[in-house]
């Protein structure tokens, strides 16, 4: 039976340590970047916004109220954005990690085309309509239909393009592996823009705490499922993890969104008849 020292000195354990160490370096760089941004924001906002808020200073109050959940949310989002590479680096092979990274270069196309073209407009529109429940509900429905139809059409077009042009672009060996993973990634590609639209909804309405809860929920599911599936199926397991995580997050955020849209009408929504 091997001793603890022999196990720790084994090539497998050393390889695992090197992978995790490399990931921690990248994660530390990301945290340092976000920390510099926070410090810059602190300098721009000046030190008067530090400390406890009072009801008399509304500017101080709102800054303090939003910063409290935003700071941990940045940390959780940073961890979430690196979870797949951590799991693949720790429990899979370099080839699987490289194939996964190449796949992401193509899967970003439909996601970017559906989300980035309308994110600023939608967030402003949600914020503008937040006191009109009927208009807000119609806006959510229209935006969901637009984004869903757009991502379906673009994903179909990209799938056809990959089947025709991927082989001459990256070679027979890479194209076969990437196309195999592409089919596993389709649920994530289709659900991500819809989830992004929900994030825009919560951001436009100032529901920062809800965004923190959703991000933490997503991170916990990714870690729990990824530990099992990546260890067994590699990059395919990571994509299966993200598909399940996106589906669970969609169910959770849909429940929160519906509850927000069915709140009792405010006086501003009711109009002149509310005073009668």
N, C-alpha and C positions, 0 to 999 in steps of 0.2 A: 504494500500500500504506500502510495506517495505521501511524503510529508508536505506540510504547507509551503515550505521554502522551495521544494522541487516543483510544486504546482505553480507558484508565482514566477518561477524562472522558466517555465515552459514557453515555447514559441507562441502558442495560441494565446496565452495570457498577456504576453508582451505585445503581441499584435493588437489585442483588444485595447490595451492601455494606450498604445500609440494612436489608435483611431479616436478614442475618446479625448485624448489630449489635443489632437488636431482640431476636433470639433469645439472644444472649450476655448481654444485660441480664437477661432472664428466668432464664437458666441461672445467672447469677451470684447472683441473688436466692435461688434454690433452694439453691445451695451455701452461701451465707451463713446461711440458715436451719438447714441441717444442721450447719454448723460451730458455731452457737450451741448447738444441742442437745448436740453432743459436748463443748463446753466446760462446759455445765451438768452433764453426766454426770461430767466430770472433777472438778468442784467437789464434787458430792455424794459421789463415791467417794473423794475426798481424794487428795493427792499420793503417798501411800504405794504406790499401784498403778502409778506410773510407773517405768520402768526395766526391768531384767532380773529375771526370776522365778527363784526357787530352789525346789528340791523340798521344802524344809521348810515353806514357807508355801503351803498348798494354795489358800487364797483368792486370794492374789496370783497364783499359778500359773494358775488357771483364768481369772481376769480378763484376764491378759496373753495367754493362749492364744486367747481368743475375740475380743479387741479387735483383734489384728493382722489377721485377715481381714475383720472387720466394717467397719472404717474404709474400706478401699478398696472394699468391696462397696457401701457407701452412695453413694460417688462414682459407681461404675459404674451403679447403679440410677437415680441422678439423671439421668445421661446417657441411659440407656435410655428413661426415661419422657418425654424431650423429643426423642428422635431423629425421630419422625414429623413433629413440627412444624418441626424444623430442615430436614428434607429437603423438605417441602412448601413451606416458606417460601423456600427457596433455589432450588428447581428447578420450582416450579409457580406457579399464580396465586393471588391473594387469594380468588377465588371458590371454587377447589378447596379451599383451606384452611378457608374458612368452612363449606362443605358437609361436610367431614370432621369438623369440630368439632360440628356439629349432629347428625351421625350418631352420634358418641360419646355424646351425651346419651341416645339410645335403646339403643345397644348395651350400655351399662353396666347396664341393667335385669336381663337374665338372668344376667349375670356376678355382680352384687351379690347377687341372690337365692339363688344356689347356693353362693357362697363365704362371704359374710359371715355367713350364718346358722349355719355350723358350723365356722368356722375355729378358734376358741379351743378348742372341744370336741375337735376332731380333733388339734390339736397336743398337747394334754394327754394324749390317749389314746395317741398314738404314743410320747410320752415314757414313759408309764406301762408300755407293753408292749414296750419296746425290748429287754429281756432275755429275752423269750419269743418266739422266732422264729415258732412256729406261730400264736400269737395275733396277732402283728404282721402276718403274711401275710394272715390272715382279715380283720383290720381294714382293711388296704389294699384288699382285694378288695371288701368291702362298701361302703366309702366311695367307691371309684371307680364302682361300679354306681349308688349313690345319686346322686352328683353328675352322672354322665353322663345318667342318665334324667331327672333334674331339669332340667338345662340344655336337653335336647332338648325337653321338654314346654313349658318357659317360653319358649324361642325360638320354638316353633311358635305359642304364644299371642300373643306380641308381634308376630310376623309378620302374623297375622290382624288384630290390633288396628291395626297401622300401615296395612294395606291399606284399612281401613274409615275410620279417624279421622284419618289423617295429612293428607289433602288439606284438610279443613275447618280443621285446626289451624294449618298453616303455609302454606297456599296451593298452587295448582297448580304453580307454578314450582319451589318448594322440594321439594314432595312427590315429583315425578318424579325429581329428582336424588338425593334421599335414598334412595328405594326402589331406584334403580339401584345405589347403593353398598351398600345393605343386603345384597343377595345376595352381593356380594363379601366382606362382613364376616362372614358366617355361619360359615365355617371357623374364624376367629379367636374368635368368640363361643363355639363349641362346645369348642374346645381350651383356651382360657384357664382355665376352672375346673379342668380335669383337671391342667394344669400347676401351678395354684395348690395343688392337693391334694398334688402331689409336693413343692412347696416347703414345705408344712406338715410333710410327712414328714421332710425333711432338717432342718428347724428343730427338730422335736421330738426328733430323735436327736442334735442338736448338731453336725450336719455342715455347719459354717459354710464351710469351705474349698470344699466341693462346691457350695454355693450361689453362692459367688464365681465359680467356674469356669462354672457354668451361666449366670449373669448376663452374664459377659464373652463367652461363646459367643453368646448371644442378641444382644448389642450388635454384635458383629462381623458377624454374618449380616445384621442389619437395615441396617447401614451399607453393606455390600458390595452387597446386592441392591437396596436402596433407591436408591442412586446411579444404577443402571441403569433400574429400573422406574418410579420417580417421574418421572424426566426424560422418559420416554416416555409414561406413562399418567396422570400426576397422582395424584389421590386413589385411583383404582382401583389404580394401581401400588403405592401404599403399603399398601393392604389385601392385595394379592397378595404383597408382601414379608413382611408379618406372618404370612400364612397359611403360607408356605413356612418361615419362621423358626420358627413354633410347631410345625410338623410335624417339623422337624429336631431341635428342642429336646426334643420328646416322645420321639423315638427315642433320643436321647442319655440323657435322664434315666431312661427305662424300663430301659435297659441297666444304669445305675448302681443303680437301685432293686432290680432282680432280683439283681444281684451282692450287694447288702447283705442281701437276704432269704435267700440261699443260702450265707451264711458258715457255717463249722463251728459246731456247737452249743457253747454255753458250759456251764460247770458248773451255772449257775443254771437253764439250760433243761433239762438232763438230769435234774435232780431227785435223789431219794435214791439211785437206782440207779447214779449216776455214781461213787459212792464204793466200789462193790463191785468 
